Amino acid sequence: MRRTAPAALAIVTAATALLAACATPADDQKVRTRPTEARPTEAQQTDPPPTTCTGPRAEKTAAPVEPALAHIDALTAERFAHVYTGLRVDDQAPALDLYRIPDAAFDRSVCRGIPSNVTIRLHATTTPRTELDALVQRISAEIPRWQGEFDLRTVAAAEEGHVEVGVDKPKVAEPLLRKAYGDLVKATYEEEAQLKRS
């Protein structure tokens, strides 16, 4: 009697297992796969869509946004200065883009006082306006520090939650400014002011 060598037996066993794995499963044993979930794009990850709230619907009139502005100004001056960042008016909508550190109490208070036909878009930020204003003052006081490196022409807090510094050489200025003042600073090109002659 001939005996199968152990190595040959192992090969036969492995081949049998492979054929069984490749066989088509019966209908009641078909493999179910979960659909692949779409991954958010980089833009979606870094810039989520704003939350919105809209005032009562009414017949189209010259619905100004001034009452909404006054309402938000009162809230940020009295109770919510620590979360407010900035505000931009969209007269065409009409709408307001409100930038704030997310806060449920602030959002409820804002949305309860919206005039008719006015929409407020709530954008998330990480820095309050008080901190941005303090940074603007600090940079403005140290303008002479950068003479010889670049020409610093303007400094302003942006509604989105950063400080924009207008310079003649943004690529040179931004790394130096961020090293000195942190990542809230963004350098942009600003043309030199031209004196008008009469």
Secondary structure, 3 states (H helix, E strand, C coil): CCCCCHHHHHHHHHHHHHHHHHCCCCHHHCCCCCCCCCCCCHHHHHCCCCEEEECCCCCCCCCCCHHHHHHHHHHHHHCCCCCEEEEEEECCCCEEEEEECCCHHHHHHHHHCCCCCCEEEEEECCCCHHHHHHHHHHHHHCHHHHCCCCCEEEEEEECCCEEEEEECCHHHHHHHHHHHHCCCEEEEECCCCCCCCC
